[in-house]
């Protein structure tokens, strides 16, 4: 998950920043999800276009997209993540990669229609209950004809519901709690809020066309189920094939640990 603009979340992700890249490298399930999302987003991008990344974290995706020839503005609000972002930018002066401290709740202070694409990965937007404000900001910065690719956590997650079979009902149904559910990173707790794809479409309205929507970690375990691919390689490959067969279909495309939705702003 990326970072938010609330103090507990900022503290949590700042503390995680020094180890974030190592966690990312060592977890094949994170790598799988990141590759799926990048490949889908790239299909709608061209070198030279401007991309704004929200909750960019340490800049793993920002660096990737800048290496593809895009002009990238990587934004985050957590001081620890910003320090890592700056270090990554400074290590690659040849790339068109800029860094800016900014919450995804404050996009209205950026130039109007200044970007061809907006990108947000790993559920950073779930750190706020104010989805409407985030999407209003996305609409403000996105030019007509541009796209936004958002990875968000919905309420329905089959892997969390499995916890009910073990009697862990609080965990199994936590995504349905009013006012959000507690999440924890590096021992710091903060509220997490779950947003449906239908809500994204409703808030952006008819000015936006859905280009793609798919489930992420619907049948394949979510990233926190560490080493699953190594412990159960044949089962992992089977679940991967099954998920790819279902991920784009209704109603499965709105489920999973996360989902990806890519929309184009009509010209």
Backbone as a ProteinNet text record, in pm:
[ID]
protein_1_A
[PRIMARY]
XXXXXXXXXXXXXXXXXXXXXXXXXXXXXXXXXXXXXXXXXXXXXXXXXXXXXXXXXXXXXXXXXXXXXXXXXXXXXXXXXXXXXXXXXXXXXXXXXXXXXXXXXXXXXXXXXXXXXXXXXXXXXXXXXXXXXXXXXXXXXXXXXXXXXXXXXXXXXXXXXXXXXXXXXXXXXXXXXXXXXXXXXXXXXXXXXXXXXXXXXXXXXXXXXXXXXXXXXXXXXXXXXXXXXXXXXXXXXXXXXXXXXXXXXXXXXXXXXXXXXXXXXXX
[TERTIARY]
86	0	88.9	48	120.5	85.9	116.9	98.1	-20.3	-65	-181.9	-142.1	-242.2	-214.2	-254.3	-290.9	-323.8	-198.8	-181.6	-57.4	-16.3	-105.8	-62.1	-11.3	-78.3	-34	100.9	119.1	246.6	358.8	332.9	434	464.5	359	376.7	463.3	430.6	503.9	640.9	658.3	791.8	883.4	829.8	909.9	942.1	852.4	874.7	969.7	987.4	1062.8	1201.2	1282.6	1416.8	1417.5	1309.8	1307.3	1208.8	1143.4	1036.6	1087.4	1199.2	1251	1290.4	1348.3	1387	1264.5	1158.1	1032.9	979.7	985.4	935.1	1014.1	1145.4	1230.1	1209	1187.2	1185.3	1049	945.9	810.5	762.5	757.5	717.1	572.7	487.8	347.2	331.9	416.1	418.6	465.4	570.5	623.2	521.4	444.5	340.3	238.3	189.3	88.3	144.2	265.4	324.9	340.2	381	399.2	266.2	161.1	28.9	-17.8	-3.7	-51.5	29.5	160.8	244.7	212	200.7	174.4	41	-59.6	-190.8	-184.8	-119.4	-111.8	-31.4	76.2	164.8	96	-3.4	-72.3	-137.5	-156.7	-224.5	-130.1	0.1	98.8	194.2	248.5	347.8	467.1	588.4	705.7	686.5	734.6	723.1	602.2	503.4	385.2	416.3	330.5	351.8	265.8	328.8	260.8	276.8	167.3	166.6	141.7	235.9	212.9	173.9	63.9	18.3	73.1	89.9	145.3	256.8	359.3	465.8	560.1	553.9	641.4	787.1	867.9	1011	1041.4	939.5	959.2	988.4	953.9	981	909.8	781.3	706.8	742.8	767.3	804.8	932.5	1029.6	1153.7	1126.5	1043.8	1011.6	950.2	850.8	783.4	874.7	959.8	1052.9	1153.5	1189.1	1278.1	1210.4	1078.2	1003.4	988.2	1047	1046.6	941.4	867.5	766.8	830.5	767.9	806.1	722.4	787.9	717.3	733.6	621.6	623.3	578.9	670.2	641.1	605.7	488.3	443.8	415.4	438.9	407.2	403	348.7	338.3	414.9	468.9	541.9	689.2	743.5	883.4	983.2	963.8	1056.7	1055.2	936.8	926.2	984.6	960.9	1014.7	1167.3	1228	1374.5	1425.3	1356.2	1394.5	1369.9	1259.8	1229.4	1339.7	1380.6	1485.3	1615.3	1648.2	1771.3	1764.9	1649.1	1632.9	1643.8	1580.6	1589.1	1733.6	1803.6	1941.1	2034.9	2000.3	2083.7	2062.6	1960.2	1929.6	1903.2	2004.6	1984.5	1951.5	1978.8	1951.6	1803.4	1722.3	1580	1497	1382	1290.6	1196.5	1255.2	1184.8	1196.1	1083	1078.8	1006.3	1036.7	979.5	916.2	800	731.9	654.6	664.2	584.3	441.5	348.2	209.4	117.3	11.3	-92.4	-185.5	-242.4	-341.9	-472.9	-482.3	-597.1	-576.7	-459	-426.4	-388.5	-447	-413.1	-466.9	-564.8	-624.7	-528.9	-415.5	-317.1	-213.9	-221.4	-136.2	-199.5	-122.2	-178.3	-292.5	-397	-511.1	-470.5	-516.9	-494.5	-346.1	-262.6	-118.4	-57.1	-137.2	-81.4	-162.1	-89.5	-153.2	-202.6	-139.6	-176.3	-161.6	-247.3	-236	-229.8	-140	-115.4	-109.8	-178.8	-173.9	-177.4	-74.9	-61.4	-79.5	-113.2	-113.6	-200	-314.4	-414	-380.9	-293.9	-265.9	-391	-480.9	-604.1	-692.9	-671.1	-750.4	-717.2	-615.5	-580.3	-668.2	-761	-851.5	-996.2	-1090.1	-1232.1	-1286.6	-1210	-1258.8	-1221.6	-1278.8	-1250.9	-1295.7	-1404.5	-1455.8	-1353.8	-1289.5	-1190.2	-1069	-1025.8	-912.4	-945.2	-1063.1	-1099.8	-1126.8	-1176.5	-1192.3	-1055.2	-955.8	-820.1	-762.7	-789.3	-745	-805.6	-934.5	-1001.8	-942.5	-903.8	-846	-714.1	-628.7	-494.8	-489.4	-590.4	-584.3	-639.6	-564.5	-609.4	-717	-802.4	-897.5	-823.6	-870.1	-803.1	-702.2	-670.3	-574.5	-635.9	-551.1	-598	-554.3	-630.9	-589.5	-596.4	-492.6	-484.1	-473.6	-575.5	-585.1	-595.9	-512.7	-520.3	-575	-691	-768.2	-812.9	-828.8	-879.6	-1031.1	-1105.6	-1251.3	-1290.1	-1418.2	-1465	-1456.8	-1490.1	-1497.8	-1362.3	-1302.1	-1173.1	-1186.9	-1190.4	-1206.8	-1104.9	-981.4	-879.1	-904.2	-958.5	-990.8	-1113.8	-1209.6	-1328.9	-1297	-1187.8	-1147.2	-1117.6	-1085.3	-1056.8	-1178	-1298.9	-1419.7	-1424	-1361.9	-1359.8	-1280.9	-1190.1	-1111.6	-1168.4	-1284.9	-1347.9	-1301	-1220.3	-1169	-1264.8	-1381.9	-1486.6	-1453.6	-1383.2	-1346.8	-1257.8	-1162.4	-1074.8	-1151.7	-1235.1	-1305.1	-1395.8	-1454.9	-1554	-1511.1	-1382.5	-1336.2	-1355.4	-1354.6	-1366.2	-1505.9	-1601.8	-1737.6	-1765.9	-1668	-1691.5	-1713.3	-1808	-1828.9	-1713.6	-1671.3	-1563.7	-1425.4	-1417.4	-1287.4	-1246.1	-1141.6	-1089.2	-943.5	-897.7	-758.8	-660.5	-557.4	-445.1	-319.4	-214.5	-92.1	29.9	121.2	249.3	357.5	459.1	570.5	522.3	415.9	365.6	280.5	257.3	176.5	39.2	-67.2	-202.7	-261.7	-343.1	-413.5	-536.6	-638.5	-761.1	-745.1	-803.4	-804.1	-949.2	-975.8	-1112.4	-1121.2	-1228	-1239.5	-1338.3	-1296.4	-1372.8	-1404.2	-1530.3	-1572.5	-1547.8	-1529.5	-1511.3	-1634.8	-1752.6	-1875.6	-1877.1	-1816.5	-1808.9	-1713.7	-1603.1	-1509.2	-1578.4	-1649.5	-1718.4	-1826.2	-1898.5	-2005.6	-1948.7	-1842.2	-1786.9	-1721.8	-1659.1	-1598.3	-1702.3	-1810	-1923.1	-1904.4	-1994.1	-1999	-1884.2	-1810.9	-1695.3	-1580.5	-1591.2	-1484.7	-1535	-1454.7	-1485.2	-1390.1	-1443.1	-1359.9	-1290.4	-1158.4	-1081	-1051.6	-1033.8	-1001.5	-1032.1	-1080.3	-1097.7	-1072.4	-994.6	-963.4	-934.5	-955.9	-923.7	-774.2	-723.5	-585.4	-586.7	-518.2	-520.1	-663	-732.1	-865.3	-853.1	-776.7	-749.2	-603.9	-513.6	-373.4	-365.4	-290.5	-282.9	-232.7	-280.5	-229.7	-86.4	-17.1	125.5	160.2	67.5	104.1	112.6	65.6	81.6	218.9	320.5	457.8	501.4	585.9	648.1	549	424.5	327.3	374.9	429.9	474.9	588.3	670.8	781.2	736.8	646.5	598.7	501.7	425.2	322.4	330.2	439.9	458.7	352.2	312.6	213.2	76.3	38.3	-88.6	-86.6	24.7	37.7	15.9	78.1	62	-82.3	-145.8	-285.5	-376.3	-357.2	-438.8	-415.2	-291.7	-259.7	-337.2	-338.1	-411.8	-561.2	-613.8	-756.3	-793.7	-708.6	-737.2	-735.2	-637.8	-629.6	-751.1	-812.1	-931.8	-1054.7	-1053	-1170	-1154.4	-1031.5	-1002.5	-1076.2	-1102	-1166.1	-1317.4	-1369.9	-1511.6	-1594.6	-1718.6	-1812.9	-1865.2	-1880.2	-1856.5	-1716.1	-1633.9	-1504	-1410.7	-1425.6	-1334	-1339.8	-1444.6	-1456.3	-1412.9	-1365.9	-1329.2	-1177.7	-1133.4	-991.8	-934.5	-808.9	-740.4	-730.4	-706.2	-709.6	-781.5	-813.5	-854.6	-787.6	-773.7	-720.4	-832.1	-843.4	-939.2	-865.2	-876.1	-815.6	-925.9	-928.2	-1033.1	-970.5	-1041.1	-996.8	-1093.7	-1037.1	-1117.9	-1156.2	-1284.4	-1330.7	-1284.6	-1248.5	-1200.4	-1315.5
-119.3	0	123.4	228.4	354	435.3	563.3	644.1	737.2	788	875	1009.1	1087.7	1220.4	1231.3	1120.4	1123.1	1089.1	1151.1	1140.6	997.8	910.4	773	699.7	715.1	647.6	702.3	832.6	892.1	838.5	826.8	772.4	627.5	548.5	406	385.4	454.6	432.3	498.1	601.9	659	558.8	488.9	388.9	270.1	240.3	125.8	159.2	286.4	328.3	263.8	254.4	197.3	51.3	-23.3	-166.1	-196	-91.7	-111.8	-180.5	-136.8	-194.6	-341	-373.8	-512.7	-602.1	-553.9	-629.6	-653.2	-550.9	-560	-662.5	-660.3	-751.4	-896.6	-922	-1059.1	-1125.9	-1051.3	-1105.8	-1120.9	-1247.5	-1273.8	-1235.7	-1239.4	-1204	-1054.3	-974.9	-831.2	-809.5	-881.2	-868	-904.6	-1010	-1050.2	-938.7	-885	-780	-655.7	-619.9	-499	-513.9	-633	-655.4	-647	-705.9	-701	-556.4	-479.8	-341.1	-256.5	-271.2	-193	-222.6	-349.8	-387.2	-331.4	-336	-282.7	-131.5	-61.3	84.9	129.4	58.2	97.3	90.5	5.8	-6.2	124.9	216.2	342.4	462	436.5	542.3	546.7	666.4	684.9	762	730.7	806.6	955.6	1033.8	1178.6	1234.4	1150.1	1197.1	1218.2	1297	1331.9	1243.7	1186.8	1098	1150	1153.2	1188.2	1062.1	1024.7	909.6	958.1	906.6	933.3	825.2	859.6	766.1	681.6	750.6	685.3	602.6	617.5	538.9	569.8	466	485.9	510.2	509.7	544	427.4	306.3	188.4	199.1	232.3	245	373	480.5	606	588.9	518.8	494	409.9	307.7	221.2	302	383.3	458	564.1	623.9	721	652	527.9	451.1	415.1	416.5	391.9	517.8	627.9	750.7	851.1	825.1	922.1	1027.5	1145.4	1248.9	1226.1	1193.9	1149.3	1249.2	1282.4	1355.1	1256.6	1218.6	1124.2	1201.9	1173.8	1246.7	1151.5	1199.4	1126.9	1229.9	1186.8	1279.3	1231.6	1110.2	1056.4	1096.1	1162	1207.3	1096.4	979.8	869.6	824.3	813.4	774.3	882.1	1008.4	1117.5	1115.7	1080.9	1072.6	964.8	850.4	743.2	784	854.6	905.1	998.5	1090	1184.7	1111.4	1012.2	936.3	862.5	805	733.3	831.1	946.9	1048	1094.5	1119.4	1168.3	1064.5	936.6	829.8	812.3	877	864	1001.9	1087.6	1224.9	1229.2	1119.7	1118.2	1102.9	1063.8	1038.8	1163.5	1172.6	1284.2	1244	1248.7	1207.7	1318.4	1376.7	1482.3	1429.9	1487.5	1444.7	1565.3	1542.7	1652.8	1598.8	1668.1	1633.4	1680.6	1585.2	1623	1507.1	1538.1	1440.1	1427.4	1309.9	1293.5	1365	1426.4	1510	1655.3	1687.3	1825.9	1842	1762.7	1770.1	1895.9	1958.8	2077.8	2196.5	2185.3	2292.9	2274.1	2164.2	2142.1	2208.5	2231.5	2293.5	2210.2	2276.6	2207.4	2142.1	2018.5	1942.4	1937.6	1920.7	1921.2	1785.7	1677.7	1542.9	1458.9	1371.7	1277.6	1152.6	1122	1000.8	1023.1	958.3	953.7	806.7	774.5	635.1	623.6	525.5	499.4	348.6	294.6	149.3	106.2	-20.4	-88.2	-22.1	29.7	70.5	191.6	278.8	399.3	481.8	484.8	562.1	508.2	384.6	328	389.1	473.3	537.5	657.7	691.3	803.1	760.2	813	788	879.6	983.1	1087	1056.2	948.4	911.3	1020.2	1086.7	1191.3	1302.6	1342.4	1449.4	1405.5	1281.3	1230.7	1232	1180.7	1170.6	1307.5	1400.6	1537.1	1596.4	1564.6	1610.2	1544.8	1415	1344.7	1410.7	1440.1	1504.7	1642.7	1712.8	1846.5	1842.2	1744.4	1743.7	1670.5	1589.3	1504.4	1577.1	1575.2	1640.6	1556.1	1615.7	1536.9	1436.7	1314.9	1208.7	1132.5	1182.8	1117.3	1001.9	923.8	806.4	810.8	743.5	720	569.5	516.4	374.9	366.9	310.1	309.4	166.4	132.7	3	27.1	-34.1	-4.1	-134.6	-133.5	-250.3	-240.8	-341.9	-343.1	-410.7	-418.2	-485.8	-638	-690.7	-836.3	-893.9	-963.6	-1029.4	-1176	-1269.3	-1411.1	-1461.7	-1416.2	-1466.3	-1422	-1304.2	-1262.4	-1335.7	-1362.9	-1435	-1576.1	-1632.7	-1766.3	-1770.4	-1656.2	-1652.6	-1693.1	-1676.1	-1714.8	-1864.6	-1943.1	-2087.8	-2128.7	-2041.3	-2067.3	-1993.6	-1933.6	-1863.4	-1721.7	-1670	-1532.7	-1437.3	-1417.9	-1340.4	-1191.6	-1140.7	-998.7	-967.7	-1057.5	-1039.6	-1061.6	-1164.4	-1201.3	-1089.3	-1013.6	-914	-771.2	-751.2	-617.8	-513	-554.4	-456.7	-394.7	-453.9	-400.1	-307	-283	-196.8	-52	11.9	154.5	233.4	334.3	416.8	359.3	249.7	191.4	85.2	13.8	-93.2	-63	-106.5	-78.5	-159.5	-93.1	-157.9	-127.8	-203.2	-183	-203.5	-109.8	-117.3	-76.3	-159.7	-131.4	-99.5	-168.3	-151.4	-28.1	48.8	170.9	143.5	171.2	147.3	272.8	252.7	362.1	303.4	385.6	333.5	313.7	206.5	175.9	173.3	232.7	245.8	177.7	103.2	20.6	82	90.3	161.5	68.4	66.8	-19.7	47	-36.5	14.7	90.7	44.7	115	257.1	275.9	409.8	498.5	441.6	517.4	562.8	471.2	505.5	611	598.5	694.6	833.9	842.5	972.5	1042	966.4	1027	1056.5	980	1012.5	977.5	1026.9	992.2	1052.7	1144.1	1202.5	1103.4	989.7	890	756.6	694	562.1	459.6	346.9	240.9	166.8	166.6	95.3	-47.6	-65.6	-198.4	-203.3	-318.4	-343.5	-490.8	-521	-659.8	-679.5	-802.2	-839.3	-864.2	-839	-869.2	-948.8	-1061.6	-1151.9	-1192.3	-1240.3	-1296.7	-1441.4	-1521.8	-1660.5	-1680.5	-1609.4	-1609.7	-1539.7	-1593.2	-1529.1	-1385.9	-1297.5	-1160.8	-1158.6	-1047.5	-1042.1	-1078.3	-1058.7	-1087.5	-1237.7	-1322.5	-1468	-1502.8	-1477.1	-1484.2	-1627.9	-1641	-1767.7	-1870.9	-1831.6	-1928.7	-1989.2	-1906.9	-1955	-2055.9	-2044.7	-2138.1	-2264.8	-2249.9	-2366.1	-2451.8	-2388.8	-2460.8	-2419.5	-2449.7	-2398.5	-2445.3	-2571.8	-2621.9	-2558.4	-2548.6	-2485.2	-2338.5	-2272.6	-2131.7	-2112.2	-2195.6	-2183.3	-2210.7	-2307.4	-2337.8	-2221	-2165.1	-2051.2	-1930.5	-1914.5	-1803.7	-1817.6	-1937.9	-1959.1	-1938.2	-1987.6	-1971.5	-1825.1	-1752	-1609.7	-1533	-1561.7	-1489.2	-1518	-1634.6	-1667.1	-1591.2	-1550.4	-1487.6	-1338.2	-1290.4	-1157.7	-1044.2	-1055.8	-947.1	-965.1	-1071.6	-1101.4	-1049.6	-1013.9	-976	-1102	-1103.6	-996.4	-998.4	-1094.4	-1116.8	-997.1	-916.7	-805.4	-698.2	-697.1	-597.8	-654.6	-779.2	-845	-858.7	-925.4	-953.4	-876.2	-903.7	-824.4	-679.7	-662.5	-533.3	-552.3	-442.1	-445.1	-329.2	-343.5	-237.2	-182.9	-51.8	12	122.5	117.9	218.3	289.4	420.8	500.9	610	644.1	752.7	870.9	989.6	1111	1148.3	1159.8	1186.6	1325.1	1332	1458.1	1557.1
0	0	0	-68.4	-67.6	54.5	51.2	169.6	157	269.5	276	333.9	370.2	424.1	570	634.1	775.3	855.3	971.9	1047.3	1080.2	1130.4	1160.9	1038.2	924.8	803.2	756.6	766.5	727.9	815	942.9	1034.2	1001.1	975	947	823.4	715	591	592.6	669.1	685.9	755.3	855.6	925	834.7	740.7	651.9	537.1	508.4	389.9	376.6	484.4	467.4	423.1	450.7	416.1	303.2	251.9	154	27.6	-24.7	-148.4	-129.4	-14.4	12.2	19.3	84.7	90.5	-50	-131.7	-269	-349.6	-338.5	-416.8	-377.7	-249.5	-199.6	-207.5	-245.7	-246.6	-391	-438.3	-576.4	-602.2	-499.8	-518.1	-542.4	-477.7	-507.5	-650.2	-688.9	-824	-929.8	-905.1	-999.9	-1017.9	-906.6	-914.2	-981.9	-948	-1005.9	-1157.7	-1203.8	-1347.1	-1421.6	-1364.1	-1427.1	-1442.6	-1337	-1337.5	-1435	-1432.3	-1523.4	-1669.1	-1703	-1842.4	-1890.1	-1802.5	-1839.9	-1858.8	-1767.1	-1776.6	-1898	-1927.5	-2038	-2173.1	-2186.5	-2315.3	-2358.5	-2265.3	-2295.2	-2286.8	-2280	-2264.7	-2382.3	-2408.8	-2513	-2456.2	-2502.3	-2456.8	-2478.8	-2383.9	-2391.9	-2319.6	-2289.5	-2218.7	-2070.8	-2005.4	-1865.6	-1774.8	-1673.1	-1579.7	-1437.5	-1364.9	-1223.4	-1143	-1055.4	-967.5	-829.3	-778.9	-642.8	-550.6	-422.7	-323.7	-385.7	-433.6	-510.2	-424.8	-293.5	-206.5	-231.9	-250.2	-274.7	-422	-505.3	-645.3	-737.6	-696.5	-779.7	-914.2	-912.5	-1038.1	-1112	-1039.6	-1104.7	-1186	-1129.2	-1201.6	-1325.5	-1310.7	-1424.1	-1538.5	-1508.9	-1615.1	-1677	-1595.7	-1652.6	-1744.2	-1712.1	-1799.2	-1931.8	-1933.4	-2058.1	-2141.9	-2095.4	-2173.3	-2134	-2024.6	-1980.7	-1890.3	-1886.2	-1790.2	-1664.6	-1555.1	-1435.4	-1321.3	-1258.5	-1131.7	-1024.6	-936.4	-828.8	-703.1	-646.4	-527.8	-413.5	-293.9	-172.3	-60.1	55.1	168.2	291	287	402.1	393.7	495.3	488.8	458.6	518.3	493.5	349.3	292.2	151.9	61	93.1	12.4	10.6	122.8	127.4	32	28.5	-63.1	-208.1	-231.6	-364.9	-416.1	-330	-367.8	-399.7	-318.4	-342	-475.3	-505.6	-632.7	-750.1	-737.8	-843.8	-863.4	-754.6	-763.7	-823.8	-807.5	-862.8	-1013.1	-1067	-1210.2	-1271.5	-1273.3	-1323.7	-1472.3	-1543.4	-1687.4	-1719.7	-1621	-1644	-1613	-1679.5	-1654.3	-1539.6	-1421.1	-1299.8	-1196.5	-1160.8	-1059.7	-936.4	-822.3	-694	-626.5	-567	-499.4	-378.2	-266.6	-149.5	-173.1	-181	-206.8	-171.3	-98.6	-69.7	-189.2	-206.3	-313	-281	-165.3	-131.7	-172.9	-223.5	-258.4	-405.3	-491	-632.5	-699.5	-637	-697.8	-699.2	-630	-631.4	-743.4	-815.4	-931.2	-1053.8	-1159.7	-1280.4	-1338.8	-1381.9	-1441	-1573	-1590.9	-1714.3	-1750.8	-1648.1	-1670.9	-1698.1	-1697	-1710.8	-1808.9	-1879.1	-1971	-1898.7	-1784.6	-1712.2	-1561.1	-1485.3	-1339.8	-1299.9	-1207.7	-1170.2	-1018.2	-963.5	-819.4	-797.6	-733	-717.2	-571.9	-552.2	-422.3	-315.8	-354.2	-256.7	-172.6	-219.5	-141.8	-117.1	-215.1	-203	-90.9	-50.2	59.7	195	200.2	326.1	357.8	270.6	297.2	274.2	354.3	326.5	217.9	182.5	92.6	-52.1	-105.4	-243.5	-340.6	-309.3	-398.2	-416.4	-308.9	-318.5	-400.5	-382.2	-460	-608.6	-643.6	-784.7	-846.2	-766.6	-816.5	-850.9	-769.9	-798.2	-922.5	-938	-1059.1	-1182.5	-1176.8	-1289.2	-1316.7	-1212.1	-1226.8	-1304.6	-1274.6	-1334.5	-1467.7	-1499.3	-1617	-1739.6	-1846.3	-1970.1	-2037.9	-2119.5	-2198.8	-2287.9	-2289.4	-2362.8	-2280.2	-2158.8	-2072	-1995	-1929.7	-1856.2	-1710.1	-1627.2	-1489.2	-1463.3	-1403.5	-1367.3	-1215.4	-1151.9	-1006.6	-955.5	-858.3	-791.2	-651.4	-623.8	-503.3	-438.7	-307.8	-236.4	-220.2	-267.2	-250.4	-119.3	-93.7	27.8	15.6	-102.2	-116.1	-152.3	-56.7	-76.7	-36.7	-133.2	-99.5	1	-10.1	81.5	225.3	244.8	381.5	432.9	345.2	388.9	433.7	383.3	427	576.6	634.6	777.9	860.7	803.9	876.3	901.4	813.2	830.6	954.9	996.9	1117.7	1238.8	1221.3	1332.7	1352.2	1258.2	1270.2	1198.8	1255.7	1188.8	1181.6	1280.3	1279.2	1158.5	1131.7	1016.3	886.5	883.1	760.3	709.2	801.2	759.5	790.4	814	855	745.5	619.7	511.3	502.6	571	569.7	687.6	771.4	887.1	845	909.4	885.2	946.5	876	928	906.2	830.4	800.7	901.3	866.1	950.9	985.2	1102.5	1139.5	1056.4	1008.6	941.3	1021.4	996.4	1074.2	985.1	991	921.6	1019.7	1033.1	1123.8	1265.4	1308.6	1443.9	1465.8	1360.7	1370.7	1308.5	1382.4	1333.6	1270.8	1166.9	1101.5	1033.9	1008.3	945.8	795.9	746	604.1	556.7	440.4	389	252.5	231.2	111.1	13	-114.2	-216.1	-332.8	-372.9	-482.3	-617.9	-719.8	-855.6	-902.6	-861.1	-899.1	-844.7	-727.6	-668.9	-748.4	-793.5	-877.6	-1004.8	-1069.7	-1194.8	-1171.3	-1061.3	-1032.5	-1007.9	-930.8	-896	-1015.6	-1103.1	-1221.6	-1329.1	-1330.7	-1416.5	-1563.3	-1644.5	-1785.5	-1865.6	-1806.1	-1876	-1888.1	-1819.7	-1820.3	-1873.7	-1957.9	-2011.8	-1949.6	-1905.8	-1849.4	-1962.4	-1962	-2062.2	-2019.3	-1889.7	-1838.2	-1688.8	-1645.8	-1503.4	-1478.7	-1374.4	-1346.5	-1197.9	-1152.8	-1015.8	-1001.1	-883.9	-847.6	-716.8	-716.2	-600.3	-566.8	-668.4	-650.3	-602.4	-676.9	-640.7	-598.1	-664.4	-620.9	-486.4	-391.8	-259.1	-267.3	-179.7	-173.3	-120.6	-139.6	-105.5	38.6	133.9	272	301.2	207.5	222.9	166.3	243.2	194.5	165.5	62.2	22.1	-32.9	-58.7	-109.9	-241.5	-328.5	-458.9	-446.7	-342.6	-322.1	-249.7	-158.4	-82.7	-163.1	-251.1	-328	-475.1	-543.5	-679.9	-779.6	-773.6	-869.2	-842.7	-716.5	-682.2	-721	-699.5	-735.7	-885.7	-967.8	-1112.9	-1154.3	-1090.1	-1121.1	-1085.9	-967	-925.9	-1016.2	-1059.7	-1150	-1280.3	-1338.9	-1463.7	-1444.1	-1333.8	-1307.3	-1289.2	-1217	-1195.6	-1326.8	-1412.9	-1539.6	-1628.3	-1610.1	-1687.4	-1638	-1511.4	-1450.2	-1424	-1419.8	-1364.3	-1433.4	-1564.1	-1638.9	-1650.1	-1597.1	-1614.4	-1497.4	-1529.9	-1425.4	-1358.2	-1223.7	-1127	-1067.3	-1112.5	-1048.9	-1059.7	-1166.6	-1190.7	-1081.8	-1001	-893.1	-758.2	-757	-632.1	-622.3	-515	-495.5	-378.8	-350.1	-247.8	-296.2	-426.2	-494.7	-628	-692.1	-831.9	-903.3	-1034.2	-1119.1	-1205.1	-1210.5	-1301.4	-1377.7	-1511.1	-1597.3	-1673	-1663.3	-1727.6	-1814.7	-1922.2	-2008.2	-1995.7	-1980.6	-1976.2	-2118.7	-2143.8	-2279	-2326.4	-2452.3	-2510.1	-2526.1
[MASK]
+++++++++++++++++++++++++++++++++++++++++++++++++++++++++++++++++++++++++++++++++++++++++++++++++++++++++++++++++++++++++++++++++++++++++++++++++++++++++++++++++++++++++++++++++++++++++++++++++++++++++++++++++++++++++++++++++++++++++++++++++++++++++++++++++++++++++++

